[in-house]
Amino acid sequence: MEWHHYLSYFFGGMFLANAVPHCVSGLTGHPFQTPFATPSGEGLSTSTVNVLWGFFNLVVGYVLVCRVGSFDLHSTSHVAALGLGSLLISLFTARHFGRFHGGNTPEQS
């Protein structure tokens, strides 16, 4: 396996994880931040834009994981590359979008 396959799986994991909040927001009819909003990544986009952006992320993730090299779910190194990409983008977006939705402050009891 060549190094660029692992890089592809890493970025594929990022795109696949990024598809989740956009698809869920869009499917439930809620606005959410996208790169197309004003300001980019901070303003809200419509649920339709989120479905389209989420689907685009799914397609790119599929291409990077399933069409580059021979991704094997039984290969720890393949899954680790994909998982690391997913984890890092998930932590980044949790912190970034937490600023807008109150997710960065612990609940007061």
Secondary structure, DSSP 8 states (H G I E B T S, - for coil): --HHHHHHHHHHHHHHHHHHHHHHHHHTT--EE-TTSSSTTTSEE-HHHHHHHHHHHHHHHHHHHHSSS---TT-HHHHHHHHHHHHHHHHHHHHHHHHHHTTTS----
